[in-house]
Amino acid sequence: TQLLEQSPQFLSIQEGENLTVYCNSSSVFSSLQWYRQEPGEGPVLLVTVVTGGEVKKLKRLTFQFGDARKDSSLHITAAQPGDTGLYLCAGGSGGSYIPTFGRGTSLIVHP
Amino acid sequence: GAGVSQSPRYKVAKRGQDVALRCDPISGHVSLFWYQQALGQGPEFLTYFQNEAQLDKSGLPSDRFFAERPEGSVSTLKIQRTQQEDSAVYLCASSWGAETQYFGPGTRLLVL
């Protein structure tokens, strides 16, 4: 069974701060997705990374896939209250259509 | 276009009752997934359909759980003789292929 460990589990910060959340595994993934889930809603896909070392930017969010494709990070610059939510990473491996989800990082950004 | 919809959004059941949860995927999406999400956890895979064929049901926790997608579009997840440990959010997702999944808002099931 492939496991994805996310850290930290909880994060409470003030508006304007920067933060990084991590997604780590001992397994290699062919692709990795980051989702944000708001209370009472389903997860919404933010980005998919597929190449080791790949960096993708989405406005104030920067996603990185590790060189060995076993880990990933999400960095948020100047966090805003609208960034509040549960951030989930999910890994896919070649030949499997079932992604493995981490437990998520619950982020609260206070105004 | 419309996204994935699920109904009901909330369901309260007495222990031992049967429940049926509905998922309407994005039109034309071949793949459909059901997940169970406990409070404070990530989604856990239950079952997967490609069109009307149920290709994987390895995540269903017991034989009380049954899913179907008879015409390759709408899917129903049925839980028989509900137990308190079945309380969770049940998420449905659909996709063209295997990796980019679009999730519905979920059905929150509470078994008393």
Chai-1 contact restraints between the chains, C-beta under 6 A:
chainA,res_idxA,chainB,res_idxB,connection_type,confidence,min_distance_angstrom,max_distance_angstrom,comment,restraint_id
A,S31,B,E99,contact,1.0,0.0,6.0,A-B,restraint_1
A,E41,B,P105,contact,1.0,0.0,6.0,A-B,restraint_2
A,G42,B,L91,contact,1.0,0.0,6.0,A-B,restraint_3
A,G42,B,F103,contact,1.0,0.0,6.0,A-B,restraint_4
A,G42,B,G104,contact,1.0,0.0,6.0,A-B,restraint_5
A,G42,B,P105,contact,1.0,0.0,6.0,A-B,restraint_6
A,G42,B,G106,contact,1.0,0.0,6.0,A-B,restraint_7
A,P43,B,F103,contact,1.0,0.0,6.0,A-B,restraint_8
A,L88,B,G42,contact,1.0,0.0,6.0,A-B,restraint_9
A,G92,B,E99,contact,1.0,0.0,6.0,A-B,restraint_10
A,Y97,B,A98,contact,1.0,0.0,6.0,A-B,restraint_11
A,I98,B,F45,contact,1.0,0.0,6.0,A-B,restraint_12
A,F101,B,G42,contact,1.0,0.0,6.0,A-B,restraint_13
A,F101,B,P43,contact,1.0,0.0,6.0,A-B,restraint_14
A,G102,B,G42,contact,1.0,0.0,6.0,A-B,restraint_15
A,R103,B,Q41,contact,1.0,0.0,6.0,A-B,restraint_16
A,R103,B,G42,contact,1.0,0.0,6.0,A-B,restraint_17
A,G104,B,G42,contact,1.0,0.0,6.0,A-B,restraint_18
